[in-house]
């Protein structure tokens, strides 16, 4: 289970793949960090104004961080093995 911190603004650093705890919201899009993957969810508009430009730049900067991090990993596998479901004790037993 991923521990979540509250969605943060752009001032809180989010280092791609550094932990399973941080997230960042840009407009309505949230990037949720994980050590194996980064999840994106939500929706935002890149409006044709300064606010849209700011959101587009913030998304682009984060995506470039992700690409740079992946490209720097020399032993990057072709794909990750599927996750195994964790066994959870029955709370009603």
Phi and psi in degrees as a GROMACS rama.xvg file:
@    title "Ramachandran Plot"
@    xaxis  label "Phi"
@    yaxis  label "Psi"
@TYPE xy
-88.9262  129.534  UNK-2
-81.4835  136.123  UNK-3
-112.738  139.88  UNK-4
-100.787  158.829  UNK-5
-58.9589  147.71  UNK-6
-55.5688  139.707  UNK-7
-114.782  169.804  UNK-8
-88.8923  -177.4  UNK-9
-67.5651  -13.7148  UNK-10
-77.6968  -18.6392  UNK-11
-86.2323  121.907  UNK-12
-69.4122  141.372  UNK-13
-125.562  107.249  UNK-14
-91.6494  115.671  UNK-15
-54.2912  131.089  UNK-16
67.3682  11.722  UNK-17
-78.794  -26.1121  UNK-18
-159.63  178.105  UNK-19
-111.204  26.7191  UNK-20
-127.258  -23.0893  UNK-21
-98.6908  154.258  UNK-22
-143.939  162.034  UNK-23
-142.807  135.52  UNK-24
-109.865  127.742  UNK-25
-120.023  113.793  UNK-26
61.3177  -121.384  UNK-27
-104.058  4.44377  UNK-28
-94.0247  131.777  UNK-29
-114.168  130.991  UNK-30
-104.715  121.218  UNK-31
-108.959  116.443  UNK-32
-72.7109  147.258  UNK-33
-149.527  156.548  UNK-34
-75.0824  -22.3007  UNK-35
-103.616  -25.5568  UNK-36
-159.145  164.251  UNK-37
-120.729  126.96  UNK-38
-98.7054  139.776  UNK-39
-118.637  135.747  UNK-40
-152.61  160.911  UNK-41
110.986  -166.785  UNK-42
-151.866  143.353  UNK-43
-145.518  160.282  UNK-44
-109.594  135.246  UNK-45
-99.6861  83.8214  UNK-46
-71.5334  157.867  UNK-47
-85.5758  63.1916  UNK-48
-153.038  -176.056  UNK-49
-63.7978  -36.8687  UNK-50
-63.836  -41.3584  UNK-51
-64.0513  -41.5092  UNK-52
-61.5693  -41.8003  UNK-53
-63.3893  -44.0709  UNK-54
-64.3031  -42.8243  UNK-55
-61.8209  -42.3453  UNK-56
-65.8965  -39.7725  UNK-57
-65.3708  -42.7463  UNK-58
-64.7757  -43.991  UNK-59
-62.4737  -42.5777  UNK-60
-62.3768  -42.8527  UNK-61
-67.4847  -44.0791  UNK-62
-61.5152  -35.6911  UNK-63
-66.9545  -36.1444  UNK-64
-61.1133  -42.3901  UNK-65
-62.8985  -47.9915  UNK-66
-61.3435  -44.9108  UNK-67
-62.2579  -41.1681  UNK-68
-64.2162  -45.5061  UNK-69
-65.9232  -42.399  UNK-70
-65.8485  -28.4374  UNK-71
-78.6772  -15.5976  UNK-72
-80.9395  111.567  UNK-73
-71.0383  -31.6379  UNK-74
-102.045  36.4016  UNK-75
-64.265  121.515  UNK-76
-73.7064  161.921  UNK-77
-63.8881  -38.7422  UNK-78
-159.376  158.183  UNK-79
-87.001  148.748  UNK-80
-66.0552  152.875  UNK-81
-62.8277  148.665  UNK-82
-72.0722  139.71  UNK-83
-90.8435  136.474  UNK-84
-66.3374  136.319  UNK-85
-80.1956  142.159  UNK-86
-82.29  126.978  UNK-87
-116.581  130.225  UNK-88
-62.408  142.792  UNK-89
-69.8381  115.884  UNK-90
-70.4234  -12.0052  UNK-91
-101.328  -0.18822  UNK-92
